């Protein structure tokens, strides 16, 4: 080895430059270097950030503790549901379920072809893949309530606007999860089909669909569960469903009626979750 060779110097992190490591002398006379703990520094930063957030939001612990009794009063009324109000809950509850079913179906149906276009192992055109992924990311960044508000302005108030909003949300989520699943499948059968003369559609349908179908259906069921819960609040922006009834009960301070609405929604959501869990186990 050349005498002029010098071992490369280890990179020193900025933290270690500011806070010098501690040099410890052990019993045999040798010294060792122990880096300073970062935990005190992290805790100080966290305290500063939390204090700044409390200041910017005008958060007051005194107000929280002085009004805590109101929370228990409202919860006490909610947990005493007005059973006579159940008849007025059935129709909007059915609308909510119909919105969720139709919106999930449309969103999942549209998600499949776009997930294929966003999969780099199927589509080798980087421009197409990047554009589709950007569109999907853009859709996912917009809150569902904002999508519902825009749909209500375009399609007028009602369940149709809510259905379109749910479909758009489902499309963005399922397409994202699905193209990630497609990129992990075994491409051997797909490439063999192409080598035998099949086009991309034929090869994908025969070689890839059987691999991704259980995952696709599982993602769809998961989104359906989320959509039932999400569609319950879309009525706040005029998108129909149970949200309108919830908004009315809160506006009238009818917390007993609100308790009946929430109880009905809870029963439906739990039933759907058990059903979808059963189907997912069958698919797996």
C-alpha positions in Angstrom: 0.0 0.0 0.0 1.3 3.5 -0.9 2.8 5.4 2.0 0.9 8.5 0.9 -2.4 6.8 1.3 -4.6 8.5 3.9 -7.7 6.9 5.2 -10.9 8.9 4.4 -12.1 11.1 7.3 -15.4 10.1 8.8 -18.1 12.7 8.2 -19.0 14.6 11.3 -22.6 15.4 11.7 -23.7 19.0 12.5 -25.1 18.0 15.9 -21.7 16.6 16.9 -19.9 19.7 15.7 -22.1 21.9 17.9 -22.3 19.6 20.9 -18.8 18.1 21.3 -18.7 14.4 22.2 -17.8 13.5 25.7 -14.3 12.0 26.2 -14.2 9.3 28.8 -11.0 7.8 30.3 -11.4 4.2 31.4 -9.4 2.3 34.1 -6.6 1.0 31.8 -5.8 4.5 30.7 -7.4 4.3 27.3 -10.0 6.9 26.3 -13.3 6.5 24.5 -15.6 9.0 22.9 -19.2 9.0 23.7 -21.5 11.2 21.5 -23.8 13.6 23.4 -27.4 12.4 23.8 -29.8 14.0 21.4 -32.8 13.5 23.7 -32.5 16.7 25.7 -32.2 18.7 22.5 -35.2 17.0 21.0 -37.2 17.6 24.2 -36.4 21.3 24.1 -37.5 21.6 20.5 -40.7 19.8 21.3 -41.5 22.1 24.2 -40.8 25.1 22.1 -43.0 23.9 19.2 -45.9 22.9 21.6 -45.6 26.3 23.4 -45.7 28.1 20.0 -48.7 26.0 18.9 -50.6 26.8 22.2 -49.9 30.5 21.7 -51.0 30.6 18.1 -54.2 28.7 18.7 -55.1 30.6 21.9 -55.5 27.3 23.7 -56.5 27.7 27.3 -56.5 24.9 29.8 -58.6 27.0 32.1 -61.4 27.2 29.5 -61.2 23.4 29.0 -61.5 22.6 32.7 -64.2 25.2 33.2 -66.4 23.8 30.4 -65.7 20.1 30.9 -69.1 19.7 32.7 -70.8 20.7 29.4 -69.2 17.7 27.7 -70.7 15.2 30.2 -74.1 16.9 30.0 -74.2 16.5 26.2 -72.8 12.9 26.4 -75.4 12.1 29.0 -78.2 13.2 26.5 -76.6 11.4 23.6 -76.5 8.1 25.5 -80.2 8.5 26.1 -81.4 8.2 22.5 -84.9 9.3 21.5 -86.4 6.1 20.3 -89.4 7.8 18.8 -87.0 9.6 16.4 -86.0 6.3 14.7 -88.6 6.6 12.0 -87.0 9.8 10.7 -83.6 8.2 10.7 -84.4 5.3 8.4 -84.7 7.2 5.1 -81.5 9.3 5.4 -79.7 6.2 6.6 -80.7 4.2 3.6 -79.6 7.2 1.4 -76.2 7.1 3.1 -75.8 3.4 2.4 -76.9 3.8 -1.2 -74.4 6.7 -1.7 -71.7 4.6 -0.2 -72.4 1.5 -2.4 -72.8 3.4 -5.6 -69.8 5.7 -5.0 -67.6 2.8 -4.0 -68.6 0.8 -7.1 -67.9 3.7 -9.5 -64.7 4.7 -7.8 -63.3 1.1 -7.7 -64.3 0.5 -11.3 -62.5 3.6 -12.5 -59.5 2.9 -10.3 -58.5 -0.4 -12.0 -57.5 1.0 -15.4 -55.8 4.0 -13.9 -53.9 1.7 -11.5 -52.6 -0.2 -14.5 -51.5 3.0 -16.2 -49.6 4.1 -13.0 -47.8 0.7 -12.7 -44.2 1.1 -13.9 -43.8 -2.7 -14.5 -46.8 -2.7 -16.9 -46.4 0.7 -18.5 -42.8 1.6 -19.4 -43.6 5.1 -20.5 -42.3 7.3 -17.6 -44.3 10.3 -18.7 -47.6 8.4 -18.6 -46.8 6.8 -15.2 -45.7 10.1 -13.7 -48.8 12.1 -14.9 -51.2 9.4 -13.7 -49.5 9.2 -10.3 -49.6 13.0 -10.0 -53.3 13.1 -10.7 -53.9 10.4 -8.1 -51.8 12.2 -5.5 -53.7 15.5 -6.2 -57.0 13.8 -5.7 -55.9 12.3 -2.4 -54.7 15.6 -1.0 -58.2 17.2 -1.3 -60.4 16.5 1.7 -63.6 14.6 1.1 -65.7 17.5 2.4 -64.2 19.9 -0.1 -64.8 17.5 -2.9 -68.4 17.1 -1.7 -68.8 20.9 -1.6 -67.6 21.4 -5.1 -69.9 18.5 -6.3 -72.8 20.1 -4.5 -72.1 23.4 -6.3 -71.9 21.7 -9.7 -74.6 19.0 -9.4 -76.9 20.9 -6.9 -77.7 19.6 -3.4 -78.6 16.0 -2.8 -77.4 12.5 -2.8 -76.1 12.6 -6.4 -73.4 15.1 -5.4 -72.5 12.9 -2.4 -72.2 9.9 -4.6 -69.9 11.6 -7.0 -67.7 12.9 -4.1 -67.4 9.4 -2.6 -66.6 8.0 -6.1 -63.7 10.5 -6.6 -62.3 9.8 -3.1 -62.5 6.1 -3.6 -60.9 6.3 -7.0 -57.9 8.1 -5.6 -57.4 5.8 -2.7 -58.0 2.4 -4.4 -55.9 3.3 -7.5 -53.0 4.2 -5.2 -53.1 1.0 -3.2 -53.8 -1.1 -6.3 -50.9 0.1 -8.4 -48.6 -0.5 -5.5 -49.9 -4.1 -5.4 -49.5 -4.5 -9.1 -45.9 -3.5 -8.9 -45.2 -6.4 -6.5 -46.8 -9.2 -8.6 -44.8 -12.0 -10.4 -44.3 -10.7 -14.0 -43.2 -14.1 -15.3 -46.6 -15.1 -16.6 -47.3 -11.7 -18.1 -44.0 -11.7 -20.0 -44.6 -15.3 -21.2 -48.0 -14.3 -22.5 -46.5 -11.3 -24.4 -43.8 -13.6 -25.8 -46.6 -15.9 -27.2 -48.1 -12.9 -29.1 -50.7 -11.6 -26.7 -51.2 -7.9 -26.4 -50.8 -6.1 -23.1 -54.5 -6.2 -22.3 -54.8 -10.0 -23.0 -51.6 -10.7 -21.0 -52.7 -8.5 -18.1 -56.1 -10.0 -18.0 -54.9 -13.6 -18.0 -51.7 -13.3 -16.0 -52.1 -10.4 -13.6 -55.8 -10.2 -12.8 -55.8 -13.5 -10.9 -52.9 -12.3 -8.8 -54.4 -8.9 -7.8 -58.1 -9.8 -7.7 -58.2 -10.7 -3.9 -56.2 -7.6 -3.1 -58.4 -5.4 -5.3 -61.6 -6.7 -3.7 -60.1 -6.3 -0.2 -59.2 -2.7 -0.9 -62.7 -2.1 -2.3 -64.4 -3.5 0.8 -62.1 -1.4 3.1 -63.0 1.8 1.2 -66.7 0.9 1.4 -66.3 0.8 5.2 -64.7 4.2 5.2 -67.3 5.6 2.9 -70.2 4.7 5.1 -68.7 6.7 7.9 -67.5 9.5 5.7 -70.8 9.9 3.9 -72.6 10.4 7.2 -71.0 13.9 7.4 -71.3 14.9 3.8 -74.7 16.4 4.5 -72.9 19.3 6.2 -72.1 20.7 2.8 -75.5 19.7 1.2 -74.4 16.3 -0.2 -77.4 14.4 1.2 -77.5 11.4 3.5 -77.5 11.2 7.2 -75.3 14.3 7.6 -78.2 16.6 7.1 -80.1 15.0 9.9 -77.0 15.1 12.2 -76.6 18.8 11.3 -80.2 19.5 12.1 -80.2 17.8 15.5 -77.0 19.6 16.5 -78.5 22.9 15.3 -81.6 22.3 17.4 -79.6 21.1 20.4 -81.6 17.9 20.2 -78.9 15.7 21.6 -81.3 12.9 22.4 -82.3 12.8 18.7 -78.6 13.0 17.8 -78.0 9.9 20.0 -80.6 8.0 18.0 -78.9 8.9 14.7 -75.5 8.0 16.0 -76.8 4.7 17.4 -78.3 3.7 14.1 -75.1 4.7 12.3 -73.0 2.7 14.8 -75.1 -0.5 14.3 -74.9 -0.2 10.5 -71.1 0.4 10.5 -70.4 -2.5 12.9 -72.6 -4.8 10.7 -70.8 -3.7 7.6 -67.4 -4.2 9.2 -68.2 -7.7 10.3 -69.5 -8.6 6.9 -66.5 -7.1 5.1 -64.1 -8.8 7.5 -65.9 -12.1 6.7 -65.5 -11.6 3.0 -61.9 -10.6 3.3 -61.1 -13.8 5.1 -62.8 -15.8 2.4 -60.8 -13.9 -0.3 -57.5 -14.5 1.5 
